[in-house]
């Protein structure tokens, strides 16, 4: 299997974006009880920070909170200053200071057990944000141990394990995150693809890549599916249909893909298609204009010119006969010339009950019919044709990709 060019840490940024912290409202020593809870020295430092925080002046709030912490003596004062440091630092994305504050809160006398448990979750997120994945894993596991864990917690844990290059544990956590039939998101599918690749579980890599391509149609997922099918040495006609999808979406990026599609197009008589494929590859500098490609391109141009001259005669002969293969081949030529209405008519005629017996590959004929209907924006008819093609094991993988194509 080829290496997947995915981000090393998918999803960690959005995990940290959701950090929420509770900031204790300042205790104003207006009454006897309040005066007993805070000293004048502490209040003098803390109150400007609280006011600055309310005005979203987080830099001033952080500075004042640190000054208040330096003079805090009672557990209450320590909690108040640490929470203000925590909130201000998170707002400033100053995660090291936020981590220090939360670590302090976990150790501070009087902090409720439930509140401390929540701090372990926040610490996991913050340690993930500063790339300390071992600590992120430790804190998140501590939170899950105390809370029982929700799917979102296991999803975060899976990302941390993946970033720490521990695929077995990442997949275990991801299984718990997706338990009960939950659907993997794009980042989770990336984790699966990478980890299955490392474990040489090729079928699972392909399944995850196909799911990603279906739900998040992108070149990177198509490329992975295509490479897997190349390596499995699928049927040439099926490979051609997979390559056609890539060409249609402008996802081909290897010279071998362009040349293979052009070769196969010439084999089935879609000569103008072969010419377009090679010319586009050359124009994008993904196909070198070497001797072999030059010869192939000349052959495609010459045959396309000849086909354009003889298409009328070929149409008349196909209609007059009873050979479904002739109709199908005629339909391929019309497809190659972008005459999709005529292509659909010819292929359907060839697949009719009186003519289909002579068709060599009805599965491929139905694939081409489905592609033609796609071009005509007749999606229901296209789906029906693809499903017929999918019944042939040789064409199943290609048909599935086209059925899932948006």
C-alpha positions, -999 to 999 in steps of 0.1 A, spaced: 0 0 0 11 35 -7 17 60 21 -12 83 30 -4 120 28 -27 130 57 -21 155 85 -2 141 114 -27 153 140 -62 156 125 -88 172 146 -68 184 176 -74 221 169 -111 219 170 -110 199 202 -92 227 220 -115 253 205 -144 240 226 -127 245 260 -150 261 285 -140 274 319 -160 287 348 -147 318 363 -157 326 399 -173 360 403 -152 383 425 -161 384 461 -168 420 469 -160 426 507 -191 447 512 -203 427 542 -188 410 573 -188 374 557 -171 387 526 -145 406 546 -137 374 564 -131 355 531 -107 379 515 -80 402 527 -78 438 516 -44 431 501 -59 403 479 -89 423 469 -68 452 458 -50 430 434 -79 408 423 -107 433 418 -90 452 388 -84 418 372 -120 408 375 -132 440 361 -107 438 332 -119 402 325 -155 414 323 -144 440 297 -125 413 278 -92 429 285 -77 395 292 -40 406 293 -47 430 322 -69 404 339 -41 378 337 -15 401 351 -38 412 380 -48 375 387 -11 365 390 -5 394 414 -35 383 434 -23 347 435 11 359 448 -6 373 480 -34 348 483 -34 330 516 -68 313 521 -80 284 500 -108 306 488 -84 333 476 -62 307 459 -92 293 440 -104 327 429 -71 338 416 -63 305 399 -97 305 381 -92 341 369 -57 331 356 -73 300 339 -100 320 322 -78 348 311 -51 325 298 -75 304 278 -90 335 263 -55 346 253 -46 310 241 -18 311 266 -22 274 273 10 270 295 -4 295 320 -38 279 318 -23 245 325 -4 257 355 -35 273 369 -56 242 365 -29 220 380 -29 243 409 -67 241 413 -66 203 413 -42 206 443 -61 233 461 -80 226 493 -118 230 491 -122 225 453 -153 201 449 -145 166 436 -168 171 406 -151 203 397 -117 186 399 -129 159 376 -139 184 350 -104 200 353 -89 167 341 -109 169 309 -98 205 303 -62 196 311 -64 168 284 -76 194 259 -49 219 268 -21 194 268 -33 183 234 -31 219 223 6 222 233 15 188 218 21 170 251 1 140 241 12 116 268 -2 141 294 -33 146 273 -39 109 273 -33 106 310 -57 135 319 -84 123 295 -82 88 308 -85 102 344 -116 120 334 -131 90 317 -123 69 347 -142 92 370 -171 101 347 -177 69 327 -168 87 295 -190 99 266 -184 92 229 -169 127 225 -143 118 252 -133 86 235 -131 105 202 -107 130 218 -87 102 233 -84 84 200 -69 116 185 -44 119 213 -33 83 209 -30 88 172 -9 119 176 13 99 200 17 73 173 -1 46 192 -25 32 166 -37 2 185 -49 23 214 -62 49 190 -84 24 172 -97 9 205 -107 44 217 -123 51 183 -143 19 185 -158 32 218 -164 66 203 -183 51 174 -202 24 194 -239 21 188 -237 28 151 -223 63 153 -208 76 120 -171 84 118 -163 120 109 -136 129 84 -108 131 109 -117 98 124 -117 82 89 -82 96 84 -71 79 117 -86 46 105 -70 48 71 -35 56 86 -37 30 113 -51 2 91 -23 11 66 3 6 93 -13 -27 103 -13 -38 66 -51 -43 68 -56 -35 31 -93 -43 29 -100 -20 58 -79 8 43 -99 6 11 -132 5 29 -124 36 50 -111 54 19 -143 46 0 -164 58 29 -143 90 30 -146 95 -7 -184 90 -6 -190 115 22 -161 139 16 -154 137 -21 -118 148 -24 -88 139 -46 -68 125 -17 -94 98 -9 -99 90 -46 -62 85 -50 -60 61 -21 -89 40 -35 -73 41 -70 -39 30 -57 -56 1 -38 -74 -11 -69 -42 -8 -90 -25 -31 -64 -53 -56 -64 -50 -58 -102 -87 -54 -109 -102 -60 -143 -90 -36 -170 -124 -24 -180 -133 -18 -144 -101 1 -139 -110 22 -169 -143 32 -153 -125 41 -121 -100 62 -140 -129 79 -159 -143 90 -126 -110 105 -117 -106 122 -150 -142 136 -148 -134 151 -114 -99 163 -123 -84 140 -97 -58 121 -118 -22 131 -110 0 103 -122 13 98 -157 5 61 -155 -32 69 -148 -35 91 -179 -16 67 -202 -36 37 -189 -69 54 -194 -59 65 -229 -47 30 -238 -80 14 -225 -100 41 -243 -84 32 -276 -91 -5 -269 -128 1 -266 -130 27 -294 -134 59 -274 -107 75 -295 -116 112 -289 -117 105 -252 -81 91 -254 -70 123 -272 -86 145 -245 -71 125 -217 -35 128 -231 -38 164 -241 -51 173 -206 -23 154 -189 3 171 -211 -12 205 -205 -11 199 -167 25 188 -170 15 155 -154 23 136 -186 57 140 -202 55 144 -240 79 115 -245 81 92 -276 55 67 -263 30 94 -254 36 112 -287 29 80 -306 -2 73 -285 -15 108 -289 -10 107 -327 -28 74 -329 -57 88 -308 -60 119 -331 -59 99 -363 -85 74 -352 -107 101 -337 -106 120 -370 -115 88 -389 -143 80 -364 -159 114 -370 -160 107 -407 -175 72 -404 -199 76 -375 -229 80 -397 -222 48 -416 -215 29 -384 -248 41 -370 -267 29 -400 -250 -5 -400 -256 -10 -363 -293 -2 -366 -297 -25 -395 -281 -55 -377 -291 -75 -347 -256 -75 -330 -258 -58 -296 -221 -55 -295 -221 -32 -325 -247 -10 -309 -227 -8 -277 -195 1 -295 -214 27 -315 -226 41 -282 -190 43 -269 -180 63 -299 -209 87 -294 -199 90 -257 -163 98 -269 -177 126 -291 -198 140 -262 -230 131 -280 -246 117 -250 -282 114 -261 -271 93 -291 -248 73 -269 -276 64 -245 -299 53 -274 -273 31 -290 -262 14 -257 -298 8 -246 -306 -7 -280 -276 -30 -277 -287 -41 -242 -323 -48 -254 -336 -84 -252 -331 -92 -289 -295 -80 -290 -279 -84 -256 -268 -120 -262 -240 -107 -285 -227 -81 -261 -193 -93 -247 -194 -73 -215 -229 -62 -204 -214 -50 -171 -192 -25 -188 -219 -15 -212 -242 -7 -182 -213 12 -166 -210 34 -197 -247 38 -199 -247 50 -163 -219 75 -170 -238 88 -201 -270 92 -180 -249 111 -154 -237 134 -182 -274 139 -191 -282 146 -154 -306 116 -154 -295 104 -120 -323 78 -115 -315 61 -148 -278 63 -140 -283 46 -106 -303 18 -122 -276 11 -148 -248 12 -122 -266 -12 -100 -270 -37 -129 -232 -34 -135 -225 -38 -98 -240 -73 -99 -209 -85 -119 -181 -91 -94 -156 -78 -120 -173 -44 -121 -185 -42 -85 -158 -18 -71 -161 6 -100 -199 6 -100 -198 13 -62 -176 44 -67 -199 58 -94 -230 51 -73 -215 70 -44 -202 99 -66 -220 132 -59 
